[in-house]
């Protein structure tokens, strides 16, 4: 059920942003780190079995996956801000900043968002996309090539986090920087190299999946410092061990088709969450700020927008990506059949 899993993680991010509940902030933190681990697993497989570490085909495919839909949503957001500047700025403070040419350009380039200094942002969490673009390069450069390099990267990433914990650094320093992502991405790579063995251990996978979910819910019910310390790292450990089980969970043929569609919606949902939230905000008229009601009203709007983006992507972008994926392929039958298709 890789599609259901990816959409669920996207919705956790959306809920953390639109609900306004401080006790749900970690939903987004946990989900993004889980996405990073998932990318480490799936893209390592793709680099070995689909692209044979051909940088041009691999990176061009990743750019086509991320950039066109991102740029389209940015352009729509610009139009929305120009049509309703006061309401837009009230709903999303990032949209209220002056749209200087350099700031607009940096939004479209995307990579500058990784440093966190740009005030005007059309898609608030796009910093994570910038981090991913950098991590794709690291995967190709060496991280995903063999388990020894992956282990070395994991050790570096772990040392970075330990050092910040010892210094008592703010959580943001363990979450937003590119260096902080090395830990979770390399963990995903290492899981890839042990994927078959972990996938076969269904008892371990199922137990960790339940504990991963409980850890997320517990942070919502009992908020405290533990959520961004112990809970944050427990999330990555439990998700990493559970991921092969969840990816390999068997579904009927009909459900597999629906699962694939839900997976395709995960990225568009991530992109349009603020546009959907703003539309719901306008519909609710006198509603102020964030709230669970805003999330529930926005959810169907977000899903409709995401479906439209998916259709546009299927029509214009996917044919190009399929061409890039074409080439000699290794046999992908066996325990990791859920990852037989190249990563999104």
C-alpha positions in Angstrom: 0.0 0.0 0.0 2.7 2.5 -0.9 0.1 4.9 -2.4 -2.1 5.0 0.7 1.0 5.5 2.9 2.3 8.5 0.8 -1.1 10.2 0.8 -1.5 9.6 4.5 1.8 11.3 5.1 0.8 14.3 2.9 -2.5 14.6 4.9 -0.6 14.7 8.1 1.4 17.7 6.8 -1.8 19.4 5.7 -3.5 18.8 9.1 -0.5 20.2 10.9 -0.7 23.4 8.9 -4.4 24.1 8.6 -5.7 22.8 12.0 -3.9 25.4 14.0 -3.5 22.9 16.8 0.0 23.3 18.4 -0.3 19.7 19.6 -0.4 18.7 15.9 2.7 20.5 14.8 4.7 17.3 15.0 2.4 15.6 12.4 4.2 17.6 9.7 7.7 17.1 11.3 7.2 13.4 11.6 5.7 13.0 8.1 8.4 14.9 6.3 11.1 12.8 7.9 9.2 9.7 7.0 9.0 10.9 3.4 12.8 11.4 3.4 13.3 7.8 4.6 10.9 6.6 2.0 12.7 8.5 -0.7 16.0 7.0 0.4 14.6 3.5 0.1 12.8 3.9 -3.2 15.3 6.1 -5.1 18.2 3.9 -4.1 16.4 1.0 -5.8 15.7 3.2 -8.8 19.3 4.3 -9.1 20.5 0.7 -9.1 17.7 -1.0 -11.2 16.3 1.7 -13.5 19.0 4.4 -14.1 22.2 2.4 -13.4 23.5 5.7 -11.8 23.0 7.6 -15.1 23.0 11.1 -13.6 21.3 12.9 -16.5 18.4 10.5 -16.8 17.9 10.2 -13.0 18.1 13.9 -12.2 16.1 15.1 -15.2 13.4 12.7 -14.1 13.4 14.0 -10.6 13.3 17.6 -11.9 10.3 16.8 -14.1 8.6 15.2 -11.1 9.0 18.2 -8.8 9.4 21.4 -10.8 6.6 21.7 -13.4 3.7 21.2 -10.9 5.5 23.3 -8.3 5.9 26.2 -10.8 2.3 25.9 -11.9 1.0 26.1 -8.3 3.3 29.1 -7.7 1.8 30.9 -10.8 -1.7 30.2 -9.6 -0.8 31.5 -6.1 0.5 34.7 -7.6 -2.8 35.3 -9.4 -4.8 34.6 -6.3 -2.6 37.1 -4.3 -3.1 39.7 -6.9 -6.9 39.2 -7.0 -7.4 39.1 -3.2 -4.3 40.7 -1.7 -5.7 41.6 1.7 -7.5 38.3 2.4 -4.5 36.3 1.1 -2.1 38.2 3.3 -4.3 37.8 6.3 -4.7 34.0 5.8 -1.0 33.3 4.9 1.4 36.0 6.2 4.1 34.8 3.8 1.8 36.0 0.9 1.7 39.5 2.4 5.4 40.3 1.7 6.4 42.5 -1.2 6.6 40.5 -4.4 10.0 41.8 -5.4 11.5 40.4 -8.6 14.4 38.7 -6.8 12.1 37.1 -4.2 9.7 35.8 -7.0 12.7 34.4 -8.9 14.1 32.7 -5.8 10.7 31.0 -5.3 10.8 29.6 -8.8 14.4 28.5 -8.6 13.4 26.7 -5.5 16.8 25.8 -4.1 17.2 29.2 -2.2 14.2 28.2 -0.1 16.4 25.6 1.7 18.3 28.3 3.7 15.0 29.5 5.3 15.8 33.3 5.0 13.4 34.1 2.1 10.2 35.8 3.6 7.9 35.6 0.5 7.0 32.0 -0.1 4.2 30.9 -2.3 4.3 27.3 -1.0 5.3 27.5 2.7 6.8 24.0 3.0 8.7 24.1 -0.3 11.9 24.2 1.7 11.6 20.4 1.9 11.5 20.2 -1.9 14.7 22.2 -2.1 16.3 19.8 0.4 15.2 16.8 -1.6 16.8 18.2 -4.8 20.1 18.4 -3.0 19.7 15.0 -1.4 19.0 13.5 -4.9 22.4 14.6 -5.9 24.0 13.2 -2.8 22.3 9.8 -3.5 23.7 9.7 -7.0 27.1 11.0 -5.9 27.8 8.2 -3.4 25.3 7.7 -0.7 23.2 5.2 -2.6 26.0 3.3 -4.2 26.7 0.8 -1.5 26.0 0.0 2.1 29.4 1.1 3.3 29.0 4.6 2.0 25.5 4.7 3.3 26.7 3.7 6.7 29.3 6.4 6.7 26.7 9.0 5.7 24.4 7.7 8.4 27.2 8.1 11.0 27.9 11.7 9.9 24.2 12.5 10.0 23.8 10.9 13.5 26.9 12.8 14.7 25.3 16.1 13.5 22.1 15.4 15.5 23.9 14.2 18.6 26.1 17.3 18.6 23.1 19.6 18.4 21.3 17.7 21.1 24.3 18.0 23.4 24.5 21.7 22.7 20.8 22.1 23.4 20.2 23.6 20.0 16.7 24.6 18.9 14.6 21.9 17.2 14.6 23.9 14.0 18.4 23.3 13.7 17.8 19.5 13.8 14.9 19.8 11.3 15.3 22.4 8.5 18.9 22.4 7.4 20.1 20.2 4.5 22.7 18.6 6.9 19.9 17.4 9.1 18.3 15.5 6.3 21.4 13.3 5.7 20.5 11.2 8.7 17.0 10.2 7.5 18.0 9.8 3.8 21.0 7.6 4.6 18.8 5.6 7.0 16.4 5.0 4.0 19.4 3.9 1.9 20.5 1.4 4.5 17.0 0.0 4.8 17.1 -0.6 1.0 20.1 -2.8 1.3 18.3 -4.8 4.0 14.9 -4.5 2.4 14.2 -8.2 1.6 15.1 -9.4 5.1 13.0 -6.6 6.8 10.1 -7.3 4.4 10.0 -11.0 5.3 9.9 -10.2 9.0 6.2 -9.3 9.0 5.9 -9.5 12.8 8.6 -6.8 13.3 7.1 -4.7 10.5 3.6 -4.8 11.8 4.6 -4.1 15.4 6.7 -1.1 14.3 3.9 0.2 12.1 1.5 0.1 15.1 4.0 1.7 17.4 4.8 4.4 14.7 1.2 5.3 14.5 0.8 5.3 18.3 3.9 7.5 18.7 2.4 10.1 16.4 -1.0 10.0 18.2 0.6 10.1 21.7 2.4 13.3 20.8 -1.0 14.8 19.9 -2.6 13.7 23.1 0.3 14.3 25.5 2.3 17.3 24.1 5.6 18.0 25.6 9.4 18.4 25.0 9.5 14.6 24.4 7.6 15.0 21.1 10.5 16.9 19.4 13.2 14.9 21.1 12.6 11.2 21.9 9.4 11.1 19.8 11.1 12.6 16.8 13.8 10.0 16.6 11.4 7.2 17.6 9.3 8.2 14.6 12.2 7.7 12.2 13.3 4.4 13.8 9.8 2.9 13.8 8.9 4.2 10.4 12.1 2.9 8.9 11.6 -0.6 10.3 7.9 -0.6 9.4 8.3 0.8 5.8 9.1 -2.5 4.0 6.1 -4.2 5.7 3.8 -1.3 4.8 5.1 -1.1 1.2 4.7 -4.8 0.7 1.2 -5.1 2.3 -0.8 -7.1 -0.2 -3.9 -5.6 -1.7 -6.3 -7.0 -4.3 -5.8 -6.0 -7.9 -8.7 -3.5 -7.8 -7.4 -1.9 -4.6 -3.9 -1.8 -6.1 -5.2 0.5 -8.9 -6.8 2.8 -6.4 -3.7 2.7 -4.2 -1.6 3.9 -7.1 -4.0 6.8 -7.8 -3.9 7.8 -4.1 -0.1 7.8 -4.3 -0.2 10.0 -7.4 -2.2 12.5 -5.4 0.2 12.8 -2.5 2.5 15.4 -4.1 -0.3 17.5 -5.6 -2.0 17.5 -2.2 1.3 18.8 -0.7 1.5 21.6 -3.3 -2.1 22.9 -3.1 -2.8 22.6 0.6 -2.5 26.4 1.1 -4.7 27.2 -1.9 -7.3 24.8 -0.7 -7.1 26.2 2.8 -7.5 29.7 1.5 -10.5 28.7 -0.6 -12.1 27.2 2.6 -11.2 30.3 4.5 -13.1 32.4 2.0 -16.1 30.0 2.1 -16.2 30.2 5.9 -16.3 34.0 5.7 -15.9 35.2 9.3 -13.6 32.3 10.2 -10.4 33.5 11.8 -7.0 31.9 11.5 -6.7 28.1 11.6 -8.9 25.3 13.0 -9.9 21.7 12.6 -13.1 23.0 10.8 -10.9 24.7 8.2 -9.1 21.5 7.6 -12.3 19.5 7.0 -13.8 22.2 4.7 -10.5 22.5 2.8 -9.9 18.7 2.4 -12.3 18.0 -0.4 -11.2 21.2 -2.2 -7.6 20.2 -1.9 -8.3 16.7 -3.2 -10.2 18.2 -6.2 -7.3 20.5 -7.0 -4.8 17.7 -6.5 -6.8 15.5 -9.0 -6.7 18.3 -11.6 -3.0 18.7 -11.1 -2.5 14.9 -11.4 -4.5 14.9 -14.7 -2.4 17.7 -16.1 0.8 15.9 -15.0 -0.3 12.7 -16.7 -1.1 14.5 -19.9 2.0 16.7 -20.2 4.8 15.5 -18.0 4.5 11.7 -17.5 5.2 10.9 -21.2 8.6 12.7 -20.8 9.4 10.9 -17.6 8.5 7.5 -19.1 11.0 8.2 -21.9 13.7 9.0 -19.4 13.0 5.8 -17.5 13.2 3.7 -20.6 16.3 1.5 -20.9 17.7 -1.7 -19.6 16.0 -2.9 -16.4 17.0 -5.5 -13.8 14.4 -8.1 -12.8 12.4 -6.7 -9.9 10.5 -9.9 -9.0 10.8 -11.1 -5.5 10.1 -9.7 -2.0 10.4 -6.1 -3.0 7.7 -6.2 -5.8 6.0 -3.1 -4.3 9.0 -1.0 -5.4 9.2 -2.6 -8.9 8.0 0.6 -10.5 10.4 3.5 -10.3 9.9 6.1 -7.6 7.5 8.9 -8.2 
